[in-house]
Amino acid sequence: MSLTIIMNVSAVVPVKATQLGAETTLVAAPKYPPKADEPLSMRRSHTLGDDYFQRRELRIICTQKVAFDDFLPQENEIIPRLHLCDLYTATCPKVHERLGITHVLSVVRKPSVRFAHDVEHMYLPIEDVCNANLIRYLDAAVEWLHASLTSDENARVMVHCVWGMSRSASIVIAYLIAKHGMTLDAALAWCRLKRAVVKPNRGFMAQLKDYERQVRAMERRRKMAKTRKTMIVMLADGTMEHFPDASVAV
């Protein structure tokens, strides 16, 4: 039985996931990357427990702020097995089936989405506003993504917000900074190469810059600690005369 992890200020709360009903969305097999079901071919959706018109409204919401006239709701694989998308695509069972999604990280204001019983789910209650405290969630989100991707070579992770532009993109960028050694600029450029609509808001960009500094500072401290351990070993081997300040490292 999978767990939905809800992140808030003070706790991580496990919630029993809801199993989906039988698949009823009738669409032709999409080309890779899979796109969400088109309006004319949609049937009743079990993903959100809603009807055709609510599903269509969600699709409109997920495209209304996109600055590309030809953009359709879709997922994009940022690095192998890590996918970034909008809410409409994230809640399309056909996309999950085609991609073999095993984990979903939702970055939305309210935990209103449900996924199949065998999909592990993490939820971050972050709003897409410049003063939202994104950085407080980054360590937990990055470690969850890393654990999910490394737990099984067949694991496939989907990260989404409403448009797949700002909140969810910021989480993926933080992951690239922390686990792939990228700079903020390089991670942003890479995400935009894979998904053109990526655009974290100004507040998130400032917090990502702070996060990058924190990550690099932590890496330097770990490197220094490793070097210090090496010095202690050398001292134990009788080479103290080569380290006049070695007493500080002991």
Secondary structure, DSSP 8 states (H G I E B T S, - for coil): --EEEEE-SS-EEEEE---------------SS-B---GGG---BTTTTB-HHHHHHHHHHTTTT-S-TT--SBEEEEETTEEEE-HHHHT-HHHHHHHT--EEEEE-SS------TTSEEEEE---SSTTS--HHHHHHHHHHHHHHHHH-TT--EEEE-SSSSSHHHHHHHHHHHHHH---HHHHHHHHHHH-TT----HHHHHHHHHHHHHHHHHHHHHHHHHHHHHHHHHHHTT-GGG-TTHHHH-
